[in-house]
């Protein structure tokens, strides 16, 4: 069984993780609550990594920029990500370390105004949906967690409506929802194209990050 489990949210993130992960590492994707993630993670797991893309809250979080979690801020309090693991990730990449917001609630910061309010409230640089459950399971089991993600949309972005429900619960693309949204409001097409361009950059940089950290993602020595 896998001592390290990688948690992604989208199928494309899962594909990238599997491409670069060492043999035997379990890569999960899709929408999980802390309870369902706890059921999916093997009992002999020693560490969980939240991997993929994230949203930018602070102006300093640029599209494609990779971040490592220092402290995860949630509605249930703060969780410190594993310090030694963070140092190894930083040593391998020199990526930025930051305070990170995750609530487990999807689509809570899709507009410039929502992002600005959240960064003012929390002081966090980035936001994602998956790390909340990762941290909750890690705390319950007394194991390590970390997050490594690249920014796919920034503080200056208002995401088009077609993006909001663009994923199925298993992390695959919900093309029907996207097409239906565009058909209802074609004026969002330019913003949708820009969102796709930014997402492509973030996925490319995620691949770069996976190469830099090595097949064990710095949880263990990559030698």
N, C-alpha and C positions, 0 to 999 in steps of 0.2 A: 504494500500500500504506500501511498505518497505521504511523506512527512511534511511536504509543502503543498498547499492548495492555492491555486490562483483563482480569484473571483473576478470575472468580467461581467459587463452588462449587455453587450451586443455580440452578435455572431461574428462580425468582422474582428472585434477585439479578441475573441476566443481563437479565431484562426491565426492571428498574429502571435498570440501567446504560445499556441501549440507548435508553431513553426520554429520557435527559438528555444522552447523549454526543453530541459533534459528529459530523457525517457522516464516515464513513470510518474511525472508530475501531473496531478489532476487539475484540469482547467474547467471551471464551471461558468455558465453564462445564463443570462435571463434575470427576471425579477424575483428576488428572494426576500422574505421577511427574516428577521433573526431566527425565528422558530424553524422555518423551512430550510434555511441555510445550515442550521445546526444539525438537521436530519441528513442533509446531503454531504456534509463534511465527515470523512472517516474518523473514527474514534482515536486512531493513533496519529492524527495530524498534529504537528508541532508548531506550525506557523501558517498564516493566511496572508496573501498579498492581494490587495485591490489594484487591478491593472486595467488601463484603458484610457479613455479621454475624460475630460472634465470641463466645467464652465469657468470662465474667469469672472471674478467679482471685483477685484482691485484693478485699477488702470495699469498696474505694472505686470499683470498676467497677460502675456502676449500670445497670440495665436501660434500654436505649435510648440510653445515653451513647456518643458517638462518640470514637474514638481514632485518632491518627496514630502511626505507628511511628517510634521513635527508633533503637532497636537491636533487631534480631531475634536471639533466643537459640535455638539449635538443638542437637541432639546432635552436630552437626559443627562447632560453634563459633558465634561471633557474627558477624552481618552488620550493618554500619551502613547504615541506609536513607539515601537521598539527602538531604543536609542542606539544600541550597537549595530543593529541592522541598518538604521538610518545612516550611521557613519560609514558603513561599508558601501552603501549605495552612493553616498556623496563622494566617497573616495574614488569610486569607479567612474563617476559621471560629472561631478561638479554641478549637478542640477540644484536648483533652488530648494530650500527647505521652508515650509510655511505652515501657518495655521490654516485649517481646512474645515469647511462646513459640510455636514451631511446629516440629513434628517430622516432619510428613508421615504420621504414624500416626493413624488415626481413632479417636475414642471413647476417649481416654486420660484425660479429666477430666470424667466425668459425675456424680460424687458430691461431696458436701461434703468428705469425707475426701481424695479424690483431688485436688481443687482446692487444699485447704490444704497438702497435701504438696508439690505442684508449685510453689506460690508460695513456700514456704519454701526449696525447692531452687534455684529460678531467680531469684527476686525480680521475676518478671514480673507485670504487672497483668492481661493478657488472653492468650487462647490461640485459635488457629485451625488449620485443617488445610491451607490452600492456600498460605500465604505462604512456607513452606519451599521448595517447588518454584520459586516466583517468584524468591526470593533466589538459589537455586542457579543458575538460568538467567541471571540478571542478572550474577552473578559470572563465570560461564563466558564470557559475551559482552562483559564490561566495560561494561555499560550500567546505567542508573539503575533503582532500584526503590523503591516506597513501598507503604504499606498504609493504607487508610482503611476502618474497620469499626465497626459499632455492636453493643453488647452485647445478646445475645438471651437469655442465661441467666447467672445470677450465682453468686457464691461460696456463697450459701445454698441453692442449688438441687440437688436430686437428680433428675436427669432420669429419667422413666419409661422402662421397657424398650422401649415402642413407638416411642420416638424414636430409639433407637440405630441401627436399620436402616431408617430412614424414607425414605432416599434411594436412588435407583438410581445406578449409576456415571456416568450422563450428567447428574446433577443434578436429575432429575425426581422427583416424589413416588412412593414405593413404597407405595401404599395397601394392597396385599395384605398386606405385612408388618405394617403398623400394625393392620389389622383382625384379623389372626391373633394378634398379640400381645395385643390387648385381649380377644379371645375367650378366650384362655388365662388371662388375669388381669384381670378387670373392675375390680378394686380400684384400678388405676392411672388410671382415668378422670379423677378430680379433678385429679391431677397433670398429666395430659395436657392438660386444658382450661387449666390455669394456664400450661403451657408454650406453648400456642397463643396465649394472650393476650399473653405476654411477647414472643413472636416477632413478633406483629402490631405491637407498639409499636416493636420494633427495625427492622422493615422501613419503617414510617412515618418514623422518624428517618433511615434511610438515604436515603430520598427527599429529605428536607430537606437532608441533607449534600450530595447530588448537585446540588441547586439552588444551594446556597451556593458550592460550588467552581467552578461553571460548566462549560460543555460540554467544555473541554479538561482538566478536573480539575487545574488549576494546573500541569500539566506545561509548558504554554506559556501565553503571555498570552491571557486571555479577551477582550481588547479586539477 
